Amino acid sequence: MTTISTDQVAAIARLARLAPDEAQLATFARQFGDILGYMEMLNGLDTTGVEPLYSPVQHATALRPDEAAPRCTREDVLRNAPEADSEFFIVPRIV
C-alpha cells in the first residue's frame, strides 16, 4: 500500500495556498494513501480485450444551434461594472 507523508501533504497544501493544522495533515495523508492504494489495486486488474468506457450512460447530447444572438444590452452589461463610460468598462492601466 502506498503511503504519503504529512510533509508531502504540507507541500501540496502550500502549493494550493492552504494551511491545514497537524491533525488535518494526518487525516489527509491517510486519505491520500487510501486513494493511491485503490489506484494501485485498479492498476493490477487485467483489462486485456476490454473496450474503453467513456461514459457509463448511453445518451444523446442535447445541443443547441450555434447562432450568434444578442443576449444582453450594452447598458445591462455596463450596469454591473465598477466603473464605465457610456460604451466601455474602465480599468486601471497595467503597462
N, C-alpha and C positions, 0 to 999 in steps of 0.2 A: 504494500500500500504506500502511496506517495504521501510524504509529509511536507508541510510548508511551515517554515519557522515564523515566529512573531516578528522577527527582524524583516523578513521578506514581506509580510503583511504591512508592516510600518512603512516600508519603501513604496509599496503600491499605494497606500493611503496618502503618503506625501505627494506622489505624482497626481493624485486626484484632489489634492488640497483639502484632505480630511484630517482630523485629529482625534482618532479613537483613543480611549483610555486602555490601560493594560488588560482589563477584563474583556473588552471588546476585541482587542488584538488576538487574545487567546481563542475567543469564540470564532472569529473569522478564520484564524489559522486552521482550526478543526474543520470548519465548514468547507474551506478551500481544499483541504486534504480529502474530505469525503467526495467532493465533486471530481477531483483528479483521480481518485481511486475508482469511481464509477466509470470515468472515461477510459481508464486502463482496462477495466472489465469489458467494456464495449469494443475496445480495440482487439481484444482476444477472440472475438467471435468470428467464425468462418462465414464470410459473405460471398463466397465464390458462387457465381451464377445468379446472384440476387440483383435485380434491376434497381437502380436508384429510385427512391421515392421522393418526389419533390413536394408533394402535398398529400396529406392523408385523406383529403376530401376532393372528390371529383366535382368541379363546379364550373359553370361558365362565368367568365369575367364580365361584369356589368360595366361597360364602357360608355361614356357619353361622347358625342361627336366633338372633335377638337375644332371648335369655331371661336373666333375672336368676337367678344361681345362686351359692351360697356357694363360693368358691374356696379361701379360707384361713380358719383360725380366728383370732379376735382374739389369742390367745396367740402364734400363729405370727408374726403381723404385728408385735406389740409386742416380740417377742424380738429383732428387728433394730434396735430404737430405741436411741439412745444413752442416753435417759432416758425412763422411762414409769412411770405408776402402774398399777393393775390394769386400767384402762379406756382411757386416752388417752396420746398422746405428750406429753411435757413439753418445751416450747420456751421460749426467753427472751422476755420481754415486749418488744414493739417500740415501743410508743407512748411 
